[in-house]
Amino acid sequence: MNAVSLFAGVGGFDIALERNGIEVVAAVEIDANARGVLHHRFPNTKLFTDVCEVTGEDLIHAGFDPRTGIIVGGFPCQDLSVAGKRAGLEGARSGLFWEIVRLLRETKAQNFILENVPGLLSSNNGRDMATVISALDDLGYSLAWRVLDAQFFGVPQRRRRIFIVGSFGNDWATPCEILAIREGGLGYLEKGEQKRKDVAGKTSESVGTDSETINSQSFGKSGFGGYSDGITTLTATTYKRPEDNVVVH
């Protein structure tokens, strides 16, 4: 497998991919200083500057194989964050999400992983999240998304982020399995915490065959009773403690 890293920064996604045996053949980053770090850390990766100017053909010529490849990207969060003005996907920065959609359409990549702040769930009363899911669904991807907190994976800070995983075609089980991971890696402090269930083993029981239903009891104390098309099922309570939820589309 190989990968393309969009909005690469200094290569967080890139390091994770390469540690798991996936070659990052191309990265896109507009900041010159960050590109310098990428050039130093990943000398064999083809670097591009502006995501608005890169084409799917460019990525394929750089060595990306869409049939088995992954496009990853933590697209800009400034217009989605609760700390900002919340312009949403209409904002100049978070609106760059549409460049991801364009590149997925042009490459027909088999897989993608996207990341952003949990504010995406509540931006414009949930309509922006609905737009994101609808746009990816229209491209033919099966999807799952979940909010994960870095403090449960060895990082000494609370840093909650939403991850959206997609697989092209009618393969919703794969993204669900990827996100149905137990929080509690290296550095996880279990003192005072009730040990959580390992949901990975319950994936097949928890996800309905129509790929729209979630069994909330199998996914922890704040799961959905059921999910159907639309974003209205994302409540304020879900936003505050969504770590155990895996939502499949």
C-alpha positions as CSV (number, residue, x, y, z in Angstrom):
1,M,0.0,0.0,0.0
2,N,1.0,3.6,-0.5
3,A,-0.4,6.9,0.5
4,V,-0.8,10.6,-0.2
5,S,-0.7,13.1,2.7
6,L,-2.7,16.3,2.2
7,F,-2.3,19.3,4.6
8,A,0.7,17.3,5.7
9,G,2.2,19.8,8.2
10,V,5.4,18.3,9.6
11,G,4.3,14.8,8.9
12,G,2.2,13.4,11.8
13,F,0.1,11.2,9.5
14,D,3.1,10.4,7.4
15,I,5.1,9.0,10.4
16,A,2.1,6.8,11.4
17,L,1.7,5.5,7.9
18,E,5.4,4.7,7.4
19,R,5.6,3.0,10.8
20,N,2.9,0.6,9.6
21,G,4.7,-0.2,6.3
22,I,2.8,2.2,4.1
23,E,5.0,4.4,1.8
24,V,4.0,8.1,1.5
25,V,4.7,8.8,-2.1
26,A,3.4,12.4,-2.1
27,A,2.6,15.1,0.4
28,V,1.0,18.5,0.0
29,E,1.9,21.4,2.3
30,I,1.7,25.1,1.7
31,D,3.9,26.3,4.6
32,A,7.5,26.6,3.5
33,N,9.0,25.8,6.9
34,A,6.8,22.7,7.3
35,R,7.8,21.6,3.8
36,G,11.5,21.9,4.9
37,V,10.8,19.5,7.8
38,L,9.0,17.1,5.4
39,H,11.9,17.2,3.0
40,H,14.3,16.3,5.8
41,R,12.2,13.6,7.3
42,F,10.8,12.1,4.1
43,P,13.4,12.6,1.4
44,N,11.8,10.2,-1.0
45,T,8.3,11.8,-0.9
46,K,7.3,14.0,-3.8
47,L,6.3,17.4,-2.3
48,F,3.6,19.7,-3.6
49,T,2.8,23.2,-2.4
50,D,-0.8,24.1,-3.0
51,V,-3.7,21.6,-2.6
52,C,-5.8,23.8,-4.9
53,E,-3.3,23.3,-7.8
54,V,-2.5,19.6,-7.4
55,T,-4.4,17.2,-9.6
56,G,-5.2,13.6,-9.3
57,E,-3.0,12.9,-12.3
58,D,-0.1,14.6,-10.4
59,L,-0.5,12.3,-7.5
60,I,-0.6,9.2,-9.7
61,H,2.5,10.3,-11.6
62,A,4.2,10.7,-8.2
63,G,3.6,6.9,-7.6
64,F,0.2,6.8,-5.9
65,D,-1.8,3.7,-6.7
66,P,-5.5,4.5,-6.2
67,R,-6.4,0.8,-6.3
68,T,-4.9,0.1,-2.9
69,G,-3.8,3.5,-1.8
70,I,-4.9,5.8,1.0
71,I,-5.4,9.6,0.9
72,V,-5.1,11.1,4.4
73,G,-5.6,14.7,5.6
74,G,-6.3,16.8,8.6
75,F,-7.9,19.6,6.7
76,P,-7.9,23.1,8.3
77,C,-10.1,23.5,11.4
78,Q,-10.1,27.2,12.0
79,D,-13.6,27.8,10.6
80,L,-15.0,24.7,12.4
81,S,-13.5,25.1,15.9
82,V,-15.7,26.4,18.7
83,A,-12.9,28.8,19.5
84,G,-13.2,30.5,16.1
85,K,-15.9,32.5,14.2
86,R,-17.4,29.3,12.9
87,A,-17.7,30.2,9.3
88,G,-17.9,26.4,8.7
89,L,-17.3,24.9,5.3
90,E,-18.0,28.2,3.7
91,G,-14.8,29.6,5.3
92,A,-11.7,30.0,3.2
93,R,-9.7,27.6,5.3
94,S,-12.0,24.7,6.3
95,G,-13.7,25.0,2.9
96,L,-10.5,23.4,1.5
97,F,-12.3,20.2,2.4
98,W,-13.7,20.4,-1.1
99,E,-10.2,20.0,-2.5
100,I,-10.1,16.6,-0.8
101,V,-13.4,15.7,-2.5
102,R,-12.0,16.8,-5.8
103,L,-8.8,14.7,-5.4
104,L,-10.8,11.6,-4.3
105,R,-13.0,12.0,-7.4
106,E,-10.0,12.4,-9.7
107,T,-8.0,9.5,-8.3
108,K,-10.8,7.2,-7.2
109,A,-8.6,6.2,-4.3
110,Q,-9.7,3.1,-2.5
111,N,-9.3,4.5,1.0
112,F,-9.1,7.7,2.9
113,I,-8.6,8.9,6.5
114,L,-9.7,12.5,7.4
115,E,-9.2,14.3,10.7
116,N,-10.6,17.5,12.3
117,V,-11.8,19.1,15.5
118,P,-15.1,17.8,17.1
119,G,-16.5,21.2,16.4
120,L,-17.2,19.8,12.9
121,L,-20.1,17.9,14.5
122,S,-21.9,21.0,15.7
123,S,-20.8,23.5,13.0
124,N,-23.9,25.2,11.5
125,N,-26.1,23.0,13.8
126,G,-24.7,19.8,12.3
127,R,-25.3,20.8,8.7
128,D,-21.6,20.9,7.9
129,M,-21.0,17.4,9.1
130,A,-24.0,16.3,7.1
131,T,-22.5,18.0,4.0
132,V,-19.2,16.3,4.6
133,I,-20.8,12.8,4.9
134,S,-23.1,13.4,2.0
135,A,-20.3,14.6,-0.3
136,L,-18.2,11.5,0.5
137,D,-21.1,9.2,0.2
138,D,-21.9,10.7,-3.3
139,L,-18.4,9.6,-4.4
140,G,-19.3,6.0,-3.5
141,Y,-17.5,5.6,-0.2
142,S,-18.7,3.6,2.8
143,L,-17.9,5.6,6.0
144,A,-17.4,5.5,9.7
145,W,-16.5,8.3,12.0
146,R,-15.5,8.6,15.7
147,V,-14.1,11.1,18.1
148,L,-10.9,9.9,19.8
149,D,-8.9,11.6,22.6
150,A,-5.1,11.6,22.4
151,Q,-4.8,11.2,26.2
152,F,-5.8,7.6,25.8
153,F,-3.1,6.9,23.3
154,G,0.1,7.9,25.1
155,V,0.0,11.7,24.7
156,P,0.0,13.6,28.0
157,Q,-2.8,16.0,27.0
158,R,-6.5,15.9,26.3
159,R,-6.8,16.4,22.5
160,R,-10.1,15.2,21.1
161,R,-10.4,14.9,17.3
162,I,-12.9,13.4,14.9
163,F,-11.6,10.8,12.5
164,I,-13.5,9.9,9.3
165,V,-12.5,6.6,7.6
166,G,-13.8,5.6,4.2
167,S,-13.5,2.6,1.9
168,F,-14.7,2.8,-1.8
169,G,-17.7,0.6,-2.5
170,N,-20.0,-1.3,-0.2
171,D,-17.4,-2.1,2.4
172,W,-18.7,-0.3,5.6
173,A,-17.3,-3.1,7.8
174,T,-13.7,-2.1,7.2
175,P,-13.8,1.5,8.3
176,C,-16.0,0.4,11.3
177,E,-13.4,-2.1,12.4
178,I,-10.6,0.4,12.1
179,L,-12.4,2.8,14.4
180,A,-13.8,0.3,16.9
181,I,-10.5,0.4,18.9
182,R,-10.2,0.4,22.6
183,E,-8.9,3.6,24.1
184,G,-6.0,2.7,26.4
185,G,-2.7,2.6,24.7
186,L,0.7,3.4,26.1
187,G,0.4,6.1,28.8
188,Y,-3.3,5.5,29.4
189,L,-4.1,6.2,33.1
190,E,-6.8,3.7,34.2
191,K,-6.8,4.9,37.9
192,G,-10.3,6.0,38.7
193,E,-11.6,4.9,35.3
194,Q,-14.0,2.1,34.8
195,K,-12.4,-0.3,32.4
196,R,-14.1,0.0,29.0
197,K,-15.3,-2.9,26.9
198,D,-13.2,-3.9,24.0
199,V,-15.6,-3.0,21.2
200,A,-13.5,-4.4,18.4
201,G,-14.8,-7.9,19.1
202,K,-18.4,-6.8,18.9
203,T,-18.2,-5.0,15.6
204,S,-20.2,-7.6,13.7
205,E,-22.9,-7.7,16.4
206,S,-23.1,-3.9,16.7
207,V,-23.4,-2.8,13.1
208,G,-26.6,-3.6,11.3
209,T,-26.5,-5.3,7.9
210,D,-28.1,-2.2,6.3
211,S,-24.9,-0.3,7.5
212,E,-27.1,2.3,9.2
213,T,-27.9,0.9,12.6
214,I,-25.7,1.1,15.7
215,N,-26.3,-0.9,18.9
216,S,-25.5,1.7,21.5
217,Q,-25.1,-0.8,24.4
218,S,-22.2,-2.4,22.5
219,F,-20.4,0.9,22.0
220,G,-20.4,2.3,25.5
221,K,-22.3,4.6,27.7
222,S,-23.0,7.4,25.2
223,G,-23.7,5.5,22.0
224,F,-26.5,6.2,19.5
225,G,-29.7,4.2,19.9
226,G,-29.8,4.1,16.1
227,Y,-28.5,6.1,13.2
228,S,-30.4,6.9,10.0
229,D,-29.6,9.3,7.2
230,G,-29.1,12.9,8.3
231,I,-27.2,14.5,11.1
232,T,-30.0,15.3,13.6
233,T,-29.1,12.3,15.8
234,L,-25.9,14.0,16.9
235,T,-27.0,15.6,20.2
236,A,-25.3,17.9,22.6
237,T,-24.6,15.0,24.9
238,T,-23.0,13.0,22.1
239,Y,-20.7,15.9,21.4
240,K,-19.5,16.1,25.0
241,R,-18.7,12.4,25.4
242,P,-18.5,10.8,22.0
243,E,-15.4,8.7,22.6
244,D,-17.1,5.3,22.5
245,N,-19.3,6.0,19.5
246,V,-18.6,4.6,16.1
247,V,-21.0,5.9,13.5
248,V,-21.3,4.0,10.2
249,H,-22.8,5.3,6.9
